[in-house]
Amino acid sequence: MLSAILDRVFRTEGARVRATLIRQLGDFDRAEDALQDAVARALDSWPRDGIPSNPAAWLLTVARRRSIDLVRRTKGHGQLPDLAADADTDDVGPAALSGIDDDRLRLVFTCCHPALAQPAQVALALRTLGGLSTREIARAFVEPVATTAQRLVRAKQKIRDARIPYTVPTREDLPVRVAAALEVVYLIFNEGYSAAEAEAYLRPDLCAEAIRLGRLVGDLLPDEPEALGLTALMLLHHARRAARVGPDGGIVALEEQDRSTWDRDEIRAGTAMLDTAIRVRRPGPYQIQAAIAALHANAATAADTDWGQISALYGALVRHTPSVIVQLNAAVALAMAGGLDSALDWIDRLAGSEELREYHLLPAARADLLRRAGRSAEAAAEYHRAIALVQASAERIYLERRLRETEGTPAVAQADRPEGAG
């Protein structure tokens, strides 16, 4: 019990203290060393003396003392950082911590600076904001620990060499930088939601970490509705985690999932968060996607799903983000709303896109619509194409299951609907 409490405290308070130390010391590695020393001392004293009333203050005090010791050894007394004044106190009061949330916000934008490559942004955000170990990040990337360690080293070196400022962007730059930060958070979530190259298709731990980071960004940017929209979207998707993979290891189509296993608390939280974002009246892609997810999550049965409204929302999403992948999803929604022939025409037009050439969900979506239309032979051919392209074993199992059903059944009733995303 105590170990679980300590782990939670270190994950939450450690990230806050790390952000402040990075600002004060101007160096990621020195801040990390100081924090690790403080954590080691906490593991020794907290089980004996109890968790302090202000864990962040305790960790910051000890880390400051450690960093001062390090500076004295390497640079001498003449170059001590400003934090020396607090080194002899037993605790740090509220005034000393008043900027800690601002420090985390600065760290969000530093990790997600456009000068860094996106994989480096994700790794650095997981390490400094999420508190994940290098080993945990390597597992998320499905790569050797040494590769992840080098990625982190290069990212921190880039920040030093390019003198990337540890600041919140100006008002003019803020929209673009917020969008980049939210994209990093969503990348983390998607890796946990459907890990194509990992051993397990679902990584609930990674999804939960992304949701925590999303909440953090939302708390730090309360006037940014897209931050709320993204967190709502992640909550609504994550709520279905228990139903998304079947006994055979294959994914379960949305309309076939056991809705009694969905997390109703997360659905209510996500829906409420979306409502708050919508009231700001600044719609964006994450809010629109969250609205689509909310319609799915709040439908009592698959038959109760309002596909007409979902199709309309996809139309709005296409106007915001006219990518071919969004259009593919919009075409499927159009078919579900009754426009099957138009949807097939739309997918046929998308088939010429270079971006979708190796994308297994294109033939998978076309196969499902053909299956619904009773064109079993054509559907089977598309399922074969999708299986040849798919990487994740959970998706391959699902497609093979559908292929067997299609080849063994002469036609599928018109009342059947094509699958939505698992």
C-alpha positions in Angstrom: 0.0 0.0 0.0 2.8 2.4 1.0 4.8 1.6 -2.1 1.8 2.5 -4.3 1.3 5.8 -2.5 5.0 6.6 -2.9 4.9 5.8 -6.6 2.0 8.0 -7.1 3.6 10.9 -5.2 6.8 10.6 -7.1 5.0 10.5 -10.5 3.0 13.6 -9.7 5.2 15.7 -7.4 8.4 14.6 -9.0 7.3 16.1 -12.4 6.4 19.4 -10.7 9.7 19.6 -8.9 11.7 18.5 -12.0 10.2 21.4 -13.9 11.2 24.0 -11.3 14.7 22.5 -11.0 15.2 22.7 -14.8 14.3 26.3 -14.8 16.5 27.2 -11.8 19.5 25.1 -12.9 19.2 25.6 -16.7 20.2 22.0 -17.3 18.0 18.9 -17.7 20.7 16.4 -16.5 21.7 18.4 -13.4 18.1 18.8 -12.4 17.5 15.0 -12.9 20.5 14.1 -10.8 19.3 16.4 -8.0 15.8 15.0 -8.1 16.9 11.4 -8.2 19.0 12.1 -5.1 16.0 13.6 -3.4 13.8 10.6 -4.3 16.4 8.2 -3.0 16.4 10.1 0.4 12.6 10.1 0.4 12.5 6.3 -0.1 14.7 6.0 3.0 13.0 8.5 5.3 9.3 8.6 4.3 8.5 5.0 5.2 10.1 5.7 8.6 8.9 9.3 9.3 5.8 9.4 7.1 5.0 11.2 3.9 5.3 15.0 4.5 2.3 17.2 4.3 3.8 19.0 1.3 5.8 16.3 -0.7 6.7 18.7 -3.5 8.2 21.2 -1.0 10.2 18.4 0.7 11.6 17.1 -2.6 12.4 20.6 -3.8 14.3 21.4 -0.6 16.4 18.3 -0.7 17.0 18.6 -4.5 18.1 22.2 -4.0 20.6 21.2 -1.4 22.0 18.4 -3.6 22.3 20.8 -6.6 24.2 23.3 -4.5 26.6 20.6 -3.3 27.2 19.6 -7.0 27.8 23.2 -8.1 30.2 23.8 -5.2 32.3 20.8 -6.2 32.4 21.7 -9.9 32.3 25.5 -10.0 33.2 26.9 -6.6 31.3 29.2 -4.3 31.3 32.2 -6.7 28.8 30.6 -9.1 26.1 29.2 -6.9 22.5 29.4 -8.3 19.9 31.7 -6.8 18.3 28.8 -4.9 21.1 28.9 -2.3 19.0 31.1 -0.1 16.5 28.4 0.6 19.0 25.6 1.1 19.1 25.8 4.9 15.3 25.7 5.4 13.6 22.5 6.5 10.7 23.2 4.2 9.7 25.4 1.3 6.6 27.5 1.8 3.9 28.3 -0.7 5.7 31.4 -1.9 8.6 29.3 -3.1 6.3 27.0 -5.0 4.0 29.6 -6.4 5.6 29.4 -9.9 5.6 25.6 -10.1 2.7 25.3 -12.4 4.2 28.0 -14.6 7.4 25.9 -14.6 5.5 22.9 -15.9 3.8 24.9 -18.6 7.3 26.2 -19.7 8.5 22.6 -19.7 5.6 21.5 -21.9 6.5 24.0 -24.5 10.3 23.3 -24.2 9.7 19.6 -24.8 7.4 20.3 -27.7 9.6 22.9 -29.4 9.5 22.7 -33.2 13.3 22.6 -33.3 13.0 19.0 -31.9 12.0 16.0 -34.1 8.7 14.6 -33.1 10.0 11.3 -31.6 12.4 13.4 -29.5 9.4 15.6 -28.3 7.4 12.5 -27.3 10.4 10.9 -25.5 11.3 14.1 -23.6 7.7 14.8 -22.6 7.3 11.2 -21.3 10.6 11.5 -19.3 10.3 15.0 -17.9 6.5 15.6 -17.6 5.4 12.0 -17.2 8.3 10.8 -15.1 8.7 7.6 -17.1 12.0 5.8 -16.9 14.2 5.4 -20.0 13.3 1.7 -20.0 9.5 2.5 -19.9 9.9 4.9 -22.8 11.9 2.3 -24.8 9.0 -0.2 -24.3 6.5 2.4 -25.5 8.7 3.0 -28.7 9.4 -0.7 -29.0 13.1 0.0 -29.3 16.3 -0.9 -27.4 16.9 1.1 -24.2 20.2 2.4 -25.6 18.3 3.9 -28.6 15.9 5.7 -26.3 18.7 6.9 -24.1 20.5 8.4 -27.1 17.3 10.0 -28.3 17.0 11.7 -24.9 20.6 12.8 -24.8 20.4 14.3 -28.3 17.2 16.1 -27.4 18.7 17.7 -24.3 21.8 18.6 -26.3 19.7 20.2 -29.0 18.0 22.3 -26.3 21.4 23.5 -25.0 23.1 24.0 -28.3 20.1 25.8 -29.9 19.5 27.7 -26.7 15.8 26.9 -26.9 14.2 29.2 -24.4 12.5 27.8 -21.3 9.4 30.1 -21.7 5.8 30.2 -22.6 5.4 31.3 -26.2 4.2 34.8 -27.1 0.5 35.3 -27.8 1.2 35.3 -31.5 3.0 31.9 -31.4 0.8 30.3 -28.8 -1.8 28.7 -31.1 0.8 26.8 -33.2 2.8 25.8 -30.2 -0.3 24.6 -28.3 -1.3 22.5 -31.3 2.2 20.9 -31.3 2.0 20.1 -27.6 -1.5 18.5 -28.0 -0.3 16.5 -31.0 2.5 15.0 -28.9 0.1 14.1 -26.1 -2.2 12.4 -28.7 0.7 10.5 -30.2 1.4 9.0 -26.8 -2.2 8.1 -26.4 -2.5 6.5 -29.8 0.6 4.4 -29.2 -1.2 2.9 -26.2 -4.6 2.7 -27.9 -3.4 0.6 -30.8 0.3 -0.3 -30.6 0.9 -1.8 -34.1 4.5 -2.9 -33.4 4.3 -3.7 -29.7 3.7 -7.1 -28.1 0.3 -6.1 -26.7 -2.2 -4.3 -28.9 -3.5 -2.3 -25.9 -1.2 -0.3 -23.6 -3.6 1.1 -21.0 -0.7 2.4 -18.9 0.4 4.6 -21.8 -3.1 5.7 -22.5 -3.5 6.7 -18.8 -0.2 8.6 -19.0 -1.4 10.5 -22.0 -4.7 11.4 -20.3 -2.7 12.6 -17.3 -0.6 14.8 -19.5 -3.7 16.0 -21.3 -5.3 17.0 -18.0 -2.1 18.8 -17.1 -2.1 20.9 -20.3 -5.8 21.6 -19.8 -5.2 22.7 -16.2 -2.3 25.0 -17.3 -4.2 26.4 -20.3 -7.8 26.7 -18.9 -8.8 29.1 -21.8 -7.8 26.6 -24.5 -10.8 24.5 -25.5 -8.9 22.2 -27.7 -6.9 21.0 -24.7 -10.2 20.0 -23.0 -11.4 18.5 -26.3 -8.4 16.3 -26.6 -8.6 15.0 -23.0 -12.3 14.4 -23.5 -11.6 12.4 -26.6 -9.0 10.3 -24.9 -11.2 9.6 -21.9 -14.1 8.5 -24.2 -11.9 6.2 -26.2 -10.1 4.8 -23.1 -13.5 4.1 -21.5 -14.0 1.2 -24.0 -10.6 -0.5 -23.3 -12.1 -3.6 -21.6 -14.2 -4.5 -24.6 -11.8 -3.8 -27.5 -10.1 -7.2 -27.8 -11.9 -10.5 -27.9 -11.0 -14.0 -26.5 -9.2 -14.9 -29.8 -6.9 -11.9 -29.4 -8.5 -10.0 -32.3 -10.1 -6.6 -32.0 -13.9 -6.4 -31.5 -15.8 -4.0 -33.8 -17.4 -1.1 -32.0 -21.0 -2.2 -32.5 -20.2 -5.7 -31.2 -18.5 -4.6 -28.0 -20.1 -5.5 -24.6 -21.2 -2.0 -23.5 -21.7 -3.2 -19.9 -17.9 -3.3 -19.6 -17.4 0.3 -20.7 -16.2 2.7 -18.0 -19.2 4.9 -17.3 -17.3 7.2 -15.0 -14.8 8.0 -17.7 -17.6 8.5 -20.2 -19.4 10.9 -17.9 -16.1 12.8 -17.2 -15.2 13.0 -20.9 -18.7 14.1 -21.9 -18.7 16.8 -19.2 -15.3 18.0 -20.3 -16.5 18.2 -23.9 -19.5 20.3 -22.8 -17.2 22.7 -21.0 -15.0 23.1 -24.2 -18.0 23.6 -26.5 -19.3 26.5 -24.3 -16.1 28.4 -25.2 -17.5 28.5 -28.8 -14.1 28.0 -30.5 -14.5 24.6 -32.2 -11.5 22.6 -33.3 -10.6 19.1 -34.6 -10.2 17.5 -31.1 -13.6 18.8 -30.0 -15.2 17.5 -33.1 -13.6 14.1 -32.7 -14.6 14.1 -29.0 -18.2 14.9 -30.0 -18.2 11.9 -32.4 -16.8 9.6 -29.6 -19.4 10.9 -27.2 -22.2 10.0 -29.5 -20.8 6.4 -29.7 -20.1 6.2 -26.0 -23.5 7.5 -24.9 -25.6 5.4 -27.2 -27.3 2.6 -25.2 -27.0 0.1 -28.0 -25.3 0.1 -31.4 -28.8 0.5 -33.0 -29.3 3.8 -31.1 -26.2 5.4 -32.6 -27.0 8.7 -34.3 -25.1 8.1 -37.5 -26.7 11.1 -39.2 -25.2 13.4 -36.7 -21.9 11.5 -36.7 -21.7 11.9 -40.5 -22.4 15.6 -40.2 -19.6 16.0 -37.6 -17.2 14.2 -39.9 -18.1 16.7 -42.6 -17.1 19.5 -40.2 -13.9 17.6 -39.3 -13.0 17.3 -43.0 -13.4 21.1 -43.3 -10.9 21.5 -40.4 -8.6 18.7 -41.3 -9.0 17.6 -45.0 -6.6 14.7 -44.8 -7.2 11.5 -46.8 -7.5 9.5 -43.6 -10.1 11.8 -42.2 -12.0 11.6 -45.5 -11.8 7.8 -45.3 -13.5 7.8 -41.9 -16.0 10.4 -43.1 -16.9 8.1 -46.0 -17.5 5.2 -43.7 -19.7 7.4 -41.5 -21.6 8.4 -44.6 -22.3 4.8 -45.4 -23.5 4.1 -41.9 -25.9 7.1 -42.3 -27.4 5.5 -45.4 -25.2 6.8 -48.2 -23.6 3.5 -49.1 -23.2 4.1 -52.9 -21.8 7.6 -52.4 -19.4 6.3 -49.7 -18.0 3.6 -52.0 -17.5 6.2 -54.7 -15.7 8.4 -52.2 -13.4 5.5 -51.1 -12.7 4.6 -54.8 -11.5 8.2 -55.3 -9.3 8.0 -52.2 -7.7 4.8 -53.4 -5.5 6.8 -55.8 -3.9 8.6 -52.9 -0.2 7.9 -52.4 -0.6 8.3 -48.7 -3.1 5.4 -48.5 -1.2 3.1 -50.8 0.1 0.9 -47.8 -2.8 1.8 -45.4 -4.6 -1.4 -44.5 -7.7 0.4 -43.4 -8.5 1.5 -46.9 -9.2 -2.0 -48.3 -10.6 -3.0 -44.9 -13.2 -0.2 -45.0 -14.0 -0.9 -48.6 -14.4 -4.7 -47.8 -16.8 -3.9 -45.0 -19.0 -1.7 -47.2 -19.0 -4.3 -50.0 -19.9 -7.0 -47.4 -22.9 -4.8 -46.3 -24.0 -4.5 -49.9 -24.0 -8.3 -50.3 -21.0 -8.2 -52.8 -19.2 -11.0 -51.0 -16.6 -11.9 -53.7 -15.4 -8.3 -54.0 -15.4 -8.0 -50.2 -13.3 -11.1 -49.8 -10.7 -9.8 -52.3 -10.5 -6.5 -50.3 -10.1 -8.4 -47.0 -7.2 -10.3 -48.6 -5.6 -7.0 -49.6 -6.0 -5.6 -46.1 -4.5 -8.7 -44.4 -1.5 -8.4 -46.7 -0.9 -4.9 -45.4 -1.8 -5.1 -41.7 0.9 -5.2 -39.0 -0.8 -5.5 -35.7 -1.7 -9.2 -35.0 -5.0 -8.1 -33.2 -6.2 -6.4 -36.4 -5.0 -9.3 -38.6 -7.0 -11.8 -36.4 -10.1 -9.6 -36.8 -9.7 -9.2 -40.6 -9.2 -13.0 -41.0 -12.3 -13.6 -38.9 -14.3 -11.3 -41.2 -12.8 -12.9 -44.3 -14.0 -16.4 -43.1 -17.5 -15.0 -42.4 -17.6 -13.4 -45.9 -16.4 -16.4 -47.7 -18.8 -18.7 -45.8 -21.9 -16.5 -46.2 -23.4 -15.8 -49.6 -24.7 -12.4 -48.6 -25.0 -10.2 -45.6 -28.3 -8.6 -44.6 -28.8 -4.9 -45.5 -29.4 -4.2 -41.8 -25.8 -5.0 -41.0 -23.5 -2.0 -40.7 -19.8 -1.6 -41.5 -17.5 -1.6 -38.5 -16.4 1.6 -36.9 -13.0 1.9 -35.2 -12.4 -0.5 -32.4 
